[in-house]
Amino acid sequence: MLSGLFIKLILSIVFGATIGLERESSNNGESAIGGIRSYAMIALIGALAGILFTHNYSGMALLIAAGFLVLIISYYLLGAWNTKDFSMASELSAFITFLIGFLLIVDVIPLQITVAVFVILIFILSLKSRTSQIVAGISRQELQSFISYAIIALVVMPVLPDVSYKLQDIPVLPDLLKGVNVDLGKFSTLDLINPRKIWMVVVLITGIDVLGYVLGRIVGNKKGFALTSFMAGFVSSTSATQSLALRSKNTNFVNHLVGAAILANLASFLQIFLLVGPLNSKWLLSIAPAILIMVLTSGVIAFVFFKRKEPQDEEDAQAKKAVKIFSLMPALKFAGILIVVKIVTKICLILFGQSGFIISSIIASFAGIDAIMVNLADMAGGTITFKFAFVTFLVVNATNLLSKSFYSYMQGNKQFALKFLISVALIIGASSVWLFFI
C-alpha cells in the first residue's frame, strides 16, 4: 500500500509540474500564478489533503481545501481589480491541479479518469487564442448534433438506474419456471444488465466522435482524432477503436484513423502501469519489458500510418461537411454486443468457477481487460505464479486486440479493419517475445 501511495504522490508532482510548464510556456515565462514549482506544490498539497481525508482527518483536509480556495479567489479578485483582466484561466487551472492531486489519492473516481482529466486540462490550456475557431461558422445541423449529444449524455444517462438487474428480477419468470418445475438455482443471481453502465458506453463512443469533430475544427481532422483517441484510450480503447472504425466508413483518411486507433490502444497499455503498480509492483516489474515492447511497437506503427499519404485529401475535407457528427445506432449495436459478452462471461464463471479462470477471462476480454488485470495483479505470486499470470495476460490481451479487429470488420471500413488487424498482430507477436525470457 505504501508503494502505491508513493507512486500516486510522484504522479501528483509530475502532473502539477507538467501543468506549470505549460503555463510558463504559454505566457512566455510569466505565468500569472506560477510555473513548474508552484503547480507541482499545488498538486502535492492536494495529494496531502487527500491523504488526510482517507485517514479520517477530514476536518483538516477540508480546512486545507477551503484555505486554498479562499487564496485562489482572493488572488483573482485582487488581480482583476488591478489589471481589469477578468480571465480566470490561471486560477481555474490551479484549482483543477489541486483537485487532480486530491483525486489521485482518494480514489473517488478511477485512476484512468483522473489521468484523462489531466490530459484534457493540458490540451485546453494549450489552445488559448485558437478556441474562437470552435464556434466559428457552426451550422444549424452541427448545433442540432451538439444538442442531441447533450440530451444523450446529460439528460438520458442520469435518469437511468445504476442497478444491476438479475435473472430473478425479470417479472413473472421465476413463477413461470416454477410452474414447469424448473429451478433457476445459482443462475438466479446472474447479472443481466446495468442500464447506466451500458449507456455510458454509448455516450463514450458518440462522445469520441463529437470531441474529435471539435478538435478537427481546431487542429485539423487528422490531428484531432489522434488527440481524441489517445485521451479516450485511457477510458476505453475498445470504444475508441469502435468509434474510429465507424468514422472510417465516411472518410478517406483511413491510414490516419488506423494510426489513431493504435494510439488509443497505446494509451491502454500505459494504463496497465497505473492499474497494476499499486496492487502488485513485483509482478509489474516482471511484465514491464513486455508492456514497454507493446508501447514501442504501437508507437512505431502509429507513426508509420500517420506519415502515409491519403488519397483525395481535398475532396475528403469537402465531403466532411456533409457527414453527421455522430451516429447513435452503431453505438447501440456495440452496446448490445457488450451485454451478450458480459452475460456469457458470467455464465462461464458460474459453470466453471476458478477452474475456468482462463476461459472466463478470454471471454471477458472482448469487453476490455481492466478488470482482468486487477484480478491478475491480486492473484499473481499467490494463487497463481507470475509466469502463469503473464501468460494469461498475453492471451487476454491478444483476444482483446483481435476482438477489436472483429468489431471493426463488422461495422467499419474493411480496409481499416484489415490494416488494424495486421497492426495488432505485430503488437501481439512483439509482446510474446518476452515470454522466452521469463
C-alpha positions in Angstrom: 0.0 0.0 0.0 2.9 2.4 0.8 4.4 1.8 -2.6 1.1 2.6 -4.2 0.7 5.8 -2.2 4.3 6.8 -3.1 3.6 6.3 -6.8 0.5 8.5 -6.5 2.4 11.2 -4.8 5.1 11.2 -7.5 2.3 11.3 -10.1 0.7 14.3 -8.5 4.0 16.2 -8.6 4.7 15.2 -12.2 1.2 16.2 -13.3 1.5 19.5 -11.4 4.9 20.3 -12.9 3.6 19.5 -16.4 0.7 21.9 -16.0 3.1 24.5 -14.6 5.4 24.0 -17.6 2.5 24.6 -20.0 1.5 27.8 -18.1 5.0 29.1 -18.2 5.5 28.3 -21.9 2.1 29.8 -22.9 2.8 33.0 -21.0 6.4 33.5 -22.2 7.8 32.5 -18.8 5.5 34.9 -16.9 2.6 32.8 -15.7 0.0 34.6 -13.5 0.1 32.2 -10.6 3.4 30.5 -11.1 5.3 27.9 -13.1 6.6 24.4 -12.6 7.5 24.7 -8.9 4.2 26.4 -8.0 1.9 24.0 -9.8 3.9 21.0 -8.6 3.4 22.2 -5.0 -0.3 22.9 -5.6 -0.8 19.3 -6.8 1.2 18.0 -3.9 -0.9 20.0 -1.4 -4.0 18.5 -3.0 -2.5 15.0 -2.6 -1.6 15.6 1.0 -5.2 16.8 1.7 -6.3 13.6 0.0 -4.1 11.5 2.4 -5.6 13.3 5.4 -9.1 12.7 4.1 -8.5 9.0 3.6 -7.1 8.6 7.1 -10.1 10.1 8.8 -8.7 13.6 9.2 -11.5 15.0 7.1 -11.7 18.3 9.1 -8.0 19.1 8.5 -8.4 18.1 4.8 -11.4 20.4 4.4 -9.5 23.2 6.1 -6.7 22.9 3.6 -9.1 22.8 0.7 -11.1 25.8 1.9 -7.9 27.8 2.6 -6.6 27.1 -0.8 -9.9 28.0 -2.4 -10.1 31.3 -0.4 -6.5 32.0 -1.5 -7.3 31.5 -5.2 -10.5 33.6 -5.0 -8.6 36.4 -3.3 -5.8 36.3 -5.8 -8.3 36.5 -8.6 -10.3 39.4 -7.1 -7.1 41.5 -6.4 -5.7 40.7 -9.9 -9.0 41.6 -11.7 -9.3 44.8 -9.7 -5.7 46.0 -10.5 -5.4 44.8 -14.1 -9.1 44.9 -15.2 -8.4 41.4 -16.7 -11.3 39.1 -15.7 -9.9 35.9 -17.3 -10.0 33.0 -14.8 -7.8 30.5 -16.8 -4.8 30.5 -14.4 -6.9 30.4 -11.3 -9.1 27.6 -12.6 -6.1 25.6 -13.8 -4.6 26.0 -10.3 -7.8 24.8 -8.7 -8.1 21.8 -11.0 -4.4 21.0 -10.4 -5.2 20.9 -6.7 -8.2 18.7 -7.4 -6.2 16.3 -9.6 -3.7 15.8 -6.7 -6.6 15.2 -4.3 -8.4 12.7 -6.7 -5.2 10.7 -7.3 -5.3 9.8 -3.6 -8.9 9.4 -2.6 -10.0 7.1 -5.4 -13.4 8.7 -5.7 -13.2 8.1 -9.5 -11.0 5.5 -11.3 -7.3 6.5 -11.7 -7.6 6.4 -15.5 -10.4 9.0 -15.4 -8.1 11.3 -13.3 -5.3 10.9 -15.9 -7.8 11.7 -18.7 -8.8 14.9 -16.8 -5.2 15.9 -16.6 -4.6 15.3 -20.3 -7.8 17.2 -21.2 -6.7 20.1 -19.0 -3.3 20.3 -20.6 -4.9 20.3 -24.1 -7.5 23.0 -23.2 -4.8 25.3 -21.7 -2.6 24.9 -24.8 -5.4 26.1 -27.1 -5.6 29.6 -25.8 -6.1 32.0 -28.7 -7.4 29.3 -31.0 -10.6 28.5 -29.0 -12.6 31.0 -31.0 -12.3 28.6 -34.0 -14.6 26.2 -32.2 -17.7 28.3 -32.6 -16.7 29.9 -35.9 -19.1 29.0 -38.7 -21.1 26.4 -36.8 -24.1 25.4 -39.0 -27.6 24.6 -37.7 -27.1 20.9 -38.4 -24.0 20.9 -36.3 -25.7 22.8 -33.5 -28.5 20.2 -33.5 -26.0 17.4 -33.3 -24.4 19.0 -30.2 -27.8 19.4 -28.6 -28.7 15.8 -29.4 -25.4 14.6 -27.8 -26.1 16.8 -24.7 -29.5 15.1 -24.4 -27.8 11.6 -24.7 -25.1 12.4 -22.1 -26.7 14.9 -19.7 -30.4 14.1 -19.8 -30.8 10.4 -20.6 -27.9 8.9 -18.7 -28.5 10.5 -15.3 -32.1 9.2 -15.1 -31.1 5.6 -16.0 -30.9 3.4 -12.9 -27.4 2.4 -11.7 -28.5 -1.0 -10.7 -27.5 -4.5 -12.0 -30.7 -6.4 -12.9 -30.6 -10.1 -12.3 -32.4 -13.0 -13.9 -34.6 -13.3 -10.9 -35.7 -9.7 -11.3 -37.5 -10.4 -14.6 -41.2 -10.1 -13.9 -43.2 -13.4 -13.9 -40.1 -15.5 -15.0 -39.4 -17.2 -11.6 -43.1 -18.1 -11.2 -43.3 -19.3 -14.8 -40.3 -21.6 -14.4 -41.6 -23.0 -11.1 -44.8 -23.9 -12.9 -42.9 -26.2 -15.2 -40.6 -27.5 -12.3 -37.5 -25.6 -13.5 -35.3 -24.2 -10.7 -33.0 -21.3 -11.5 -30.7 -22.3 -8.8 -27.4 -20.4 -8.9 -28.4 -18.7 -12.1 -31.0 -16.7 -10.3 -28.3 -14.1 -9.3 -26.9 -13.8 -12.8 -26.4 -10.2 -13.7 -28.0 -9.3 -17.0 -27.6 -5.5 -17.4 -26.8 -2.3 -15.7 -28.6 0.4 -17.8 -26.4 3.3 -16.8 -23.1 1.5 -17.3 -24.2 0.2 -20.7 -25.5 3.7 -21.7 -22.1 5.0 -20.6 -20.6 3.0 -23.5 -23.0 4.7 -25.9 -22.1 8.1 -24.5 -18.4 7.4 -24.8 -18.5 6.2 -28.4 -20.6 9.1 -29.6 -18.6 11.5 -27.4 -15.4 10.5 -29.1 -17.0 11.5 -32.4 -18.1 14.8 -31.1 -14.8 15.7 -29.4 -12.9 14.5 -32.5 -15.1 16.8 -34.6 -14.4 19.8 -32.4 -10.7 19.1 -32.2 -10.7 18.7 -36.0 -12.1 22.2 -36.4 -9.2 23.5 -34.3 -6.1 21.4 -35.3 -7.4 19.6 -38.4 -9.2 16.3 -38.8 -6.1 14.1 -38.7 -4.6 15.6 -35.5 -8.0 16.0 -33.9 -8.8 12.3 -34.0 -5.3 11.4 -32.9 -5.6 13.5 -29.8 -9.1 12.4 -29.0 -8.3 8.7 -29.4 -5.2 8.9 -27.2 -7.2 10.5 -24.4 -10.2 8.2 -24.9 -7.8 5.2 -24.8 -7.3 5.8 -21.0 -11.0 5.3 -20.5 -11.9 2.6 -23.1 -9.7 1.7 -26.0 -12.4 -0.7 -27.2 -14.9 2.1 -27.5 -12.3 4.4 -29.1 -11.4 1.8 -31.7 -15.1 1.2 -32.5 -15.7 4.9 -32.9 -12.8 5.2 -35.3 -14.0 2.2 -37.3 -17.4 3.8 -37.7 -15.8 7.0 -38.8 -13.7 5.1 -41.4 -16.8 4.4 -43.5 -17.3 8.1 -44.3 -13.8 9.3 -44.9 -10.7 8.7 -47.0 -8.3 9.3 -44.0 -8.2 5.5 -43.3 -4.5 5.4 -42.6 -4.7 8.2 -40.1 -7.7 6.6 -38.4 -5.8 3.4 -38.0 -2.9 5.3 -36.5 -5.3 7.0 -34.1 -6.8 3.6 -33.2 -3.3 2.3 -32.4 -2.7 5.4 -30.3 -5.8 4.6 -28.3 -4.5 1.1 -27.6 -1.1 2.5 -26.8 -2.8 4.6 -24.1 -4.5 1.5 -22.7 -1.1 -0.2 -22.5 0.3 2.7 -20.5 -2.7 2.4 -18.2 -1.6 -1.1 -17.2 1.2 0.6 -15.1 -1.4 2.6 -13.3 -3.7 -0.4 -12.7 -1.1 -3.0 -11.6 1.5 -0.8 -9.9 -0.4 -0.1 -6.7 -1.6 -3.7 -6.4 1.4 -5.8 -7.2 4.7 -3.9 -8.0 6.8 -7.1 -8.2 4.6 -8.7 -10.9 4.5 -5.3 -12.8 8.3 -5.3 -12.7 8.4 -8.7 -14.3 6.0 -7.8 -17.1 7.1 -4.2 -17.6 9.5 -5.1 -20.5 6.6 -6.8 -22.4 4.4 -3.8 -21.9 7.2 -1.4 -23.0 7.7 -3.5 -26.1 3.9 -3.2 -26.8 4.1 0.6 -26.3 7.2 1.0 -28.5 5.7 -1.2 -31.3 2.4 0.6 -31.2 4.2 4.0 -31.3 6.2 2.9 -34.4 3.1 1.6 -36.2 1.1 4.7 -35.4 4.0 6.9 -36.7 4.1 4.9 -39.9 0.4 5.3 -40.5 0.4 9.0 -39.7 3.2 9.5 -42.2 1.4 7.8 -45.1 -0.3 10.0 -47.6 -4.0 9.7 -48.0 -5.8 9.7 -51.4 -8.2 12.6 -52.2 -7.4 14.6 -49.1 -9.0 17.8 -50.5 -12.2 16.0 -51.6 -12.5 14.4 -48.2 -12.3 17.7 -46.5 -15.2 19.0 -48.5 -17.2 15.8 -48.1 -16.7 16.0 -44.3 -19.1 18.9 -44.2 -22.0 16.7 -45.2 -21.2 13.9 -42.7 -23.1 13.5 -39.4 -21.0 14.4 -36.4 -22.0 11.1 -34.7 -24.3 8.1 -35.3 -26.3 6.6 -32.5 -27.5 3.3 -33.9 -24.0 1.7 -34.4 -23.1 2.7 -30.8 -26.3 1.0 -29.6 -25.4 -2.2 -31.6 -22.0 -2.2 -30.0 -23.5 -1.8 -26.5 -25.8 -4.8 -27.3 -22.7 -6.9 -28.2 -21.1 -6.0 -24.9 -24.2 -7.1 -23.0 -24.1 -10.5 -24.6 -20.4 -10.9 -24.0 -20.7 -10.0 -20.3 -23.6 -12.4 -19.7 -21.7 -15.2 -21.4 -18.7 -14.4 -19.2 -20.7 -14.6 -16.0 -22.3 -17.9 -17.1 -18.8 -19.4 -17.6 -17.8 -18.2 -14.1 -20.9 -19.8 -12.6 -20.4 -23.1 -14.5 -16.6 -23.5 -14.2 -15.7 -21.3 -11.3 -11.9 -20.7 -10.7 -11.1 -23.8 -12.8 -12.4 -21.9 -15.8 -10.4 -18.8 -15.0 -8.7 -18.5 -18.3 -11.8 -19.4 -20.3 -13.9 -16.7 -18.5 -11.0 -14.2 -18.8 -10.7 -14.7 -22.5 -14.4 -14.2 -23.0 -14.4 -11.1 -20.7 -11.5 -9.6 -22.7 -14.0 -9.0 -25.6 -15.3 -6.1 -23.4 -11.9 -5.0 -22.0 -9.1 -6.1 -19.8 -9.0 -3.6 -17.0 -11.0 -5.8 -14.6 -8.9 -8.8 -15.6 -5.6 -7.0 -15.0 -6.8 -6.1 -11.5 -7.7 -9.7 -10.8 -4.4 -11.0 -12.1 -2.5 -8.5 -10.0 -4.3 -9.7 -6.9 -3.6 -13.4 -7.7 0.0 -13.2 -9.2 2.5 -14.6 -6.8 -0.2 -16.1 -4.6 -2.9 -18.1 -6.1 -1.1 -18.3 -9.4 2.5 -18.0 -10.4 4.0 -14.9 -12.0 4.5 -16.8 -15.3 1.0 -18.2 -15.4 -0.4 -14.7 -14.7 1.8 -13.3 -17.5 0.7 -16.0 -20.0 -2.9 -15.2 -19.1 -2.2 -11.5 -19.7 -0.8 -12.2 -23.1 -3.7 -14.4 -24.1 -6.4 -12.0 -22.9 -4.6 -9.0 -24.4 -4.3 -10.8 -27.8 -8.0 -11.8 -27.6 -9.0 -8.2 -26.8 -7.0 -6.8 -29.7 -8.3 -9.4 -32.1 -11.9 -8.7 -30.9 -11.4 -5.0 -31.8 -10.5 -6.1 -35.3 -13.7 -8.2 -35.5 -15.8 -5.2 -34.3 -14.1 -3.0 -36.9 -14.8 -5.5 -39.6 -18.5 -5.8 -38.6 -19.3 -2.0 -38.6 -16.4 -0.2 -40.2 -14.4 0.1 -43.4 -13.0 -3.3 -44.4 -9.6 -1.6 -45.4 -9.5 -0.1 -41.9 -10.2 -3.5 -40.3 -7.5 -5.3 -42.3 -4.8 -2.7 -41.5 -5.8 -2.7 -37.9 -5.7 -6.5 -37.8 -2.1 -6.5 -39.3 -1.1 -3.9 -36.7 -2.4 -5.8 -33.7 -0.9 -9.0 -35.0 2.5 -7.3 -35.0 1.9 -6.0 -31.4 0.9 -9.4 -30.2 3.9 -11.0 -31.8 6.3 -8.4 -30.3 4.9 -8.7 -26.8 5.1 -12.5 -26.9 8.9 -12.3 -27.4 9.4 -11.6 -23.7 7.8 -15.0 -22.8 11.1 -16.6 -23.7 12.9 -14.6 -21.0 10.6 -15.4 -18.1 
